[in-house]
């Protein structure tokens, strides 16, 4: 038996225990169920087990008493499940990443599905593209006047591209004809580093939501990519592209190069070397997961902000047609982390774009701080022509392996041979286990913070970072939407995310249920829990999207290996 909470042959009691001290009886026990229904049981003996059934609970406002929640009935909730939601379930591949790199912290291939939203057929309604996985093509859903969706599949080009893994997608007008075209980023952990299936794709909208693939529009891009952001960084009125390299296939945590693609009238030219040379090299950009174009210094030109795994938030300022890395001048503390998402908006009404960055959170098995950094060494420590991964924790300035001999020994056997006992292995630092020379040639990352952050633009080209409320730190934030949920004129945040596919010794980061963070217009956020808001996203969430429906705005939730969720935001 293997418990996801306590490991092999161990578990924890699923029953809830309440200590009552010297009390002999319980006056009342009130239970609030996840769907908002509640029930009260009275006059209970102590030292007994009470079994409750959700079917016995009732809706509506409860009587005054301990734990009263006047906003927890269905009628007062802002979010409600969308009855006419898309009927879609994401399918994952059968590939097991640990067969390639047994010491991976999680499975990188469990990515997607990406979601892109636009009115592709010109009927004034938002339509939705959902990216596919290997062997399963992407799908385009057209919205109808009644808010339902119908799949547009006949004659669409992605059916012929079903062997690709879709890791990112964005609609934008590539050729200036006024119709949204579709860029799809191709990823894949299991692929060869030179596989043709790493090539990104551009699908041109020929009208009426019918697309064709333009195989000549993009340069050769043999890179596993995910983050795509459209923005006119050349200032010629045409949307250009930043495409972030996610990782080197079969070689975690080595990064991949990124791309700046100039729009030459529907054909795109790789200008990375001349505009931002460091991004053209794998180590320059990092393992990028998200990117946004914003004018963060108020000079009227778009700048670039990127986020990623094992890397800091990075800021690139456009100067003389080149993007210069100005991260060091942003006024921020060190921000190396496991970043998953970025969003932007003016949250304090000062006219300057602020940022929100989703990190892995403060409730994960791995922890980090300026005094005890979490890190990694990666190299071929055994001569087996594979990249071995050693996660580390810094203690009093010395790095020690996070896992012990039982985990590392079978894979990195030279270290196990040098330290044959569990006691000697446990006491050895990383330097003692591997020696100075191998570590000198190894890839080495460390992290500074795992907190998800609100970054307030100070208006002078710098930012002030503030951690999001604690309830937003209980899980990774892999999707962020900036939207005025309750119509009070202040931007709010809708966040969600989990990380299910961690390695077997690490508890999955699955505490997230999704969260509405209510903004006050001054850069502060108050969490509204799911039981009060109605927004519940407990799955392996990998992204969020906002669409317009006849019933109002709705939130789409992408769940890896599971069904798509949708919630309507009720008008207030």
N, C-alpha and C positions, 0 to 999 in steps of 0.2 A: 504494500500500500504506500502510495506517495501523496502526501498532502501538499497542496500549493501554499499552505501557510507555514507549516513547521518542518517540511522535508520528509525524508523516508522514514516510515514506521513511526510517525509522530503526528499528532494533530492537536486541536484545541476544542474544548467543549462548545458545542453549538448552542447550548442553552444559555439564556441570560440569567445572571445571578445578581441579587440585590441584598446587600447587607442591611439589616434592620436594627442592629444593636440589641437593646433590651425590650423592644416592642414585641407584644404578644399577638397583635392582630393588625391587619392592613385595612384602613378605612376604605380606600378606593385605589384602583389601579387603572390608569388611563393609557390607552394605546392609540397612537396615530399611525395608520398604515400609509405606505408610499403613495397610494392613489388619493389620499386626502380623507378617506373615511376614518372614523374613530369609534371606539367603544370604551365603556367604563364598566369595570367589574368591582363590586363592593364586598366588604365584610369577609376578608380572606384570612384563613389561618396561616401562620408562619411555618417555615420548614416543610413546605410542600411545593410540588411542581404544578404550575397552572398552564393548561394548553388552551390557546386562543385560536380562533379561525377568522380569517379576513371576511368570510362570507357573512359573519354575524355582525359586522360593523355597519355603520350607517353614515350617510352623507349629511352635510349641513353643519351649521354653527353649533358648537358644543356649549354645554353649560359652563359658567365661570368655574374656575378651579385651577389646580396646578397644571402648568403646561398649556394653558389656553392659547389657542392660535386662531384669531378671528379671520386670518387671511388664508386659512388652509382648506377652505371649501372650494369646490370646483367653480362655482359661479364667480368667485373673486380672482381667480387665477388669470394672469395675462397670457400665458402659453397654454394651448390646448392641442392635442394630437390632431393632425390634419387627416380627415377622413378620406380625402381624395389623394392621399400621398402616392408617390411613385411606387410601383410594385417592382422592387429591384433587390436582389441579394448578391452581394459580392462573393466571388469564388476565389479561393487562394490555391496556389499550386501545391504539389506534394513534395517539392524539394525541401530537404532538411539541411539548413545552413551549417549545422554543427558537424556534418560529415566532411566539410571542407576545412573549417576552422573550429575545432572542438572547444576552444576557450572563448568564443564570442560571448559578449555580455547579453546579447539578445539576437534575434534573427532579423538581419537587415532586409531580407527579401519580403518580409511581411509589411508591405508598403501599399498605400492606396486604399480605396480608389480615389483618384482626383475628381473634383467636380468643377465644371465651368458653366456659367449662366449667361445667356444673352437671348435677345429676340432674333432668332436665326431666319425666320420666314416672313418678317415684316408685318405681322398681324397685331403688334402692340402687346403681345404676351411674352413673358419670360419662358424660355425653353432651357432644357438642362442636358448637358453632356456628362456622362459618367464613364471614366476611363476603365479599360479592361485589364485583365491579367493574362498571363501566358496561356494561349489556347482559347481564351474567351475575349471576343472583341469588345471594344467600347460600344456604348449605346447612347443614342440621342432620343430624348423624349420631348415631344411638342405639346405645349399646353393648349387646352381647349377653353372655350368661353365659360364653361361651367366649372373650371378649375381642375378638371381631370387631365390626365396625360395619356398620350398615345405614342408608341415607339415609331420612330422614322428609321426604318431599316433597309427598305428596298432601294438598291442602287447606291447605298452609302459606302465609301471607300474603306472604312476601317474594318469591314468584314474580311477584307483580303489581308489585313495587317494584324490578324489575331495572334500571331506568334510574338508580337511585341508586348513588353510590360509597360503599361502607362503609369508613370510616376508623377506626372504633372500635366496640367492643361489650362489654357487661357484663351478666351475669345478676344480678338482685337481686329481692327480693319487693316489688314496687311497691305492691300493694293489700292486703297483710297476710293473704292467704289461705293462706300457707304454701308456695306454689308459686313457683319462680323464673320471673320475667318477664324479657324481653330488651329492653335499650336499645341502639339502634344509632345511632352518630354518622355523619352524612352530611358528606362532604367533596367536594372537586373543585377542582383548579386551573383547569381549562379552562372552568368555568361562568361565567355572568353573576353579578355580586355580588348580584343580587336573584332568582336562580333559585329556583323552588319545590323543586328537587332538593337544596337545601342544608338543608332541614328535617329535623331528627332525627326518629327514629321510636321508638315504644314498642309492643312486642308483648306482649300479655297471655296468660299460660298458662291455658287453660281446663281443664286436666287431661289427663293422659295424654300430655303433650308436644304438644298441639295449641294453636296460637297464633292470635290475631286481633290485628289492628292497631287500637289505640285512637287515632283521629285527633284526639280532643278532649282527650287527657291532657296534652299539652305546649303551652306557649305558642308563638307564632310565633318561629322561630329562624333567620332567613336568614343563617346563618354557617357557614363551613367549619370543622367541628370534628373532633377526633380523640380527645383524652384524656377519659375519663369515669371518675369515681370516686364510689362510693356511700358515704355516711356520714351519721349522724344529727347534723348540726350544730345542729339546733334543740333537741335533748334531749327530744323527745316520744315517742321509741321507734320512730319510722318512719324508714326510710332516705331521706335527701335526696340530692341530686346536685350535684356540681360537673362542669361541662362546659367544657373548655378550647377556646378559639378557636385554630385552627392557623395560618391565613394568610388574607389577602385574595385572592380568586381573581384571576388574571391580573395580580397587583400585588405580587409578591415584591420585597422582604422586609417589606412592610407587614403588621402583625399584624391580628388580628380580635378582637372582644370575646369575653369569656367569660361563663358563666352560673352562678348559684347557684339551684337549683330546689328550693323547699320542697315536701315531700310532704304534700298535703292529702287523704290517704285515697285515693291512686291517681290523683289529679289534681295536676299540678305547677304551681306559681306562680313566676314569675321575681321573686326578691327581691334581685337583685344590687345594685340601686341603694341599698337600705336596709341591706344586710348588708356589702357590700364595694364601695363605689361605684367604686373605681379599676378593678375587674375588668370593669365594665360598659362601659368605654371601651377601644378597641383598644390604645392605648399603655400601659394600666395592667397588663395581664396578660402581654402579649408573645405570641410565637409558641409556644404551649404544646404540648408533645409528651407530657407525662406528669404525673400528679398522684396523691398518696396522702393519705389522712386518717390522722393519728396524733396521739396525745397526747404531744407532744414536751416539754412542761414539767411533766408529772405532776400536773396539776390536776384530772384526771378528765374533761376535756372534749376532744373531738376538735379538732385543729388541721389546717391545710391546708399541704401542701408542693407546690410546682409546679416544673417544669423545662421548658426550651424552647430554641429556637434563637435565637441572638444575645441571650440574656438570662441573668441570674444565676439560681441556685437561689433561690426565694422562699419565705418562711415567713410564714404568716398565723395569728395567735393569736386564738382566740375570746374576746371580752370583752363582756359585757353584750349578747349577741345579735348582735354585730358582729364581723367578721373584720378585724383590724388587721395591716398589714404590719410585721412585726418583724424583717425580714431583717438590718437593721443591727446588731441586738443579739445576733445568734447567735454572735458570736466568730469568724466565718469570714473568710478573706481574700477579695478580689474574685473572684467565680466566674462572670463572664460567659463563656459558651461556646456550643457547639453540643450541647446536651443532648438525649438521645433517650429515656432510660428511668430509672425509679426503682423501688426495692424497699426493703422495710423488714423488720426483724427484730432480735431481741436477740442480737447476735453475741458479746457478752462476758459474758453471764449476770449482768448487774447490775440487771435488771428494767426498764431503760429502752430504748425503741425506737430503734435506730440506723437509718441510711440508707445505701444504695448508689446512686450516680448514674452512669449511663452517658453518656459524652461521645464526641466523634468520635475521640479517641485521639491518640497522639503519633507516629503513623507516616503521617500524611496529607501530601499535597502542601502544604496550607496549615498554617502554624505560627503560634503566638502565644506571647507572654510579656509580663510587665509592662514590659519594656524595648523590645519590638518587637511591638506589638499588631497583630493582623489585624482588619480592619474592612471597612465597606461604606458607600458613599453611594448613595442612591436618590432619583431625581427625574426629571422630564421635562426633560432637558438639551437636547433638540432641538426642542421644540415639536410633537412628533408624537403627543401624547396617549397615550403609553405610558411606563411607568416604566423608565428606564435604570438599570443596575446597574454600579457601579464598585467592585470589590473593592480593598482597599488594604492596604499593609504599612507600618508605622511604622518609620522609620529615623532614629535620633538625634533623636526628637521631631517629625519631619516625616512626613506621610503621602504615600506615592507609590502610583500605580496598580500593582496586581499584574501586570496584563497591559499589553502595549505597544501600539504604533500599529496593528500588523497585526490585533489582536483588537478593540480599541476603536474604531479609526478608521472602519470601515464603518458602525457603528451610531451612534456619537456623532461625527458628521462635523464639527460646529463646532470641536471640540478639534483634530481632525486638520488642519483648515484653518489654525488659528492656529499649529500646530507641524508644518509640512509635511515635515520630515525625520525620519527615525527617530532620529537622534542627539538632536535637540532635544526630541522627544517623550519619549525615555527619561530625559532629565535633568530633566524638569519634574515638580514636585510636583502633588498634586491641586489645591491652591489656585491654582497657576499655570495649570493646564489649564482650570479652570472659573471662577475668580474667587470673591471672597468672598460676593457676594450670592446667586448660585445655591446655593452650599454652605450658606449660612445657612438656606435654606428646604428643604433636602434632608433626608430621613431619614438619620440617621447612627447606626451601631452600631459598637462595638469589643468585642473579646473579651479575656479575661484568661488563660484556661487551656483547653486541650483534653484535659486528663488526666481519666480516669474516677476517681471518688473513693469512698472509704469514709468516712462521716461518723459518728464515734462520739459518742453522746449523753453529755454530761458529767453529766447528772442535775440541772443547775441552769438548764435552759433554753438552754444553749449547746451547740455541737458542735465537735469537733476533726476537721479534714479531713486524710486521709492518702491519697496516690495509691495505687491498686491496683498490684500487681506489674507489671513491665515486659511480661510476656507477655500481660497483659490490656490493654495500651495499643497493640497493633499494629494495631488496627482499631476502628471505631466499635462501641460496645456498644448495640445496639438492643433487646435483650431480656435481662432479669435474672430469675432465680428464686432465692429463698432457701429452701434445703431441706437437711436433714441427709442427705447422699447416702450416707455410709458407716456410718451408725448409731452413731457414737461419742458422740452427745449434743450435738455442736456444729453450729451452722448453717453450711452451706457455701454457695457461690454457683455457679450455672450461668449463664454469660454467652455471648452470641453476637451477631454482627452484621457487616455489611459495607455499603458504599455503592457500588453498581455504576454508577449512571446519572449520573456526573459529566460536566461539559461536556467537549468533545473535547480541549482542551488540558491537562486535568487527569487524572492517573493515577487510575483507580478505587481506592477504599479497599477492597481485596479480599483482604487478607492474613489475615483472620480465619478460623479453623477451628472456632470454638467452644472453650470452656474450662471445666473444673471447677476452681474455686478452693477448696481444702480449708481450712476454718476450724479454728483451734486453741482456740476458746472464749475467747480474750483479745483478739479484734479483729484478728488477723493471718491472712493467707491465703497458702497455698502453691499455686502453679499446678501442675496435673497435666495434662501435654500430651495431646493426642488419642491418640497412639500408645500411651500407658499407660492412659488412662481408657476408651478406646473411643468417646468422645463426639466426633463429627466433624460439624461444620455449616459447610461452606465456601461456602454459597450466599449470595444476597442476602437475608440473614436480616432480617426486620422485627419478629419477636416470638417469645416462648416461652410455653408454657403447660404446667402440670403436671396430670396426670390419674391417677386410680386405676384399675388394671386387675386382673384376676385374678392376673396375674403380678407385681403390685406397682405401685409408682409408675412413671409413664412421662412423658417429656418430648416435647412436640410442638413442632416447629420450623416456623414460617411463612416460606416463601421467596417473595419477590416474583417473579412470572412463572415459577414452577417448582413442583415437587411438594412436598407436605408430607412432612416427615421425622418419625420417631418412634423414641425409644430407651427401652427398659426399664431401670430401675435395679435391678440385681440385689440381692437381700437378702443381707446379710452375717451 
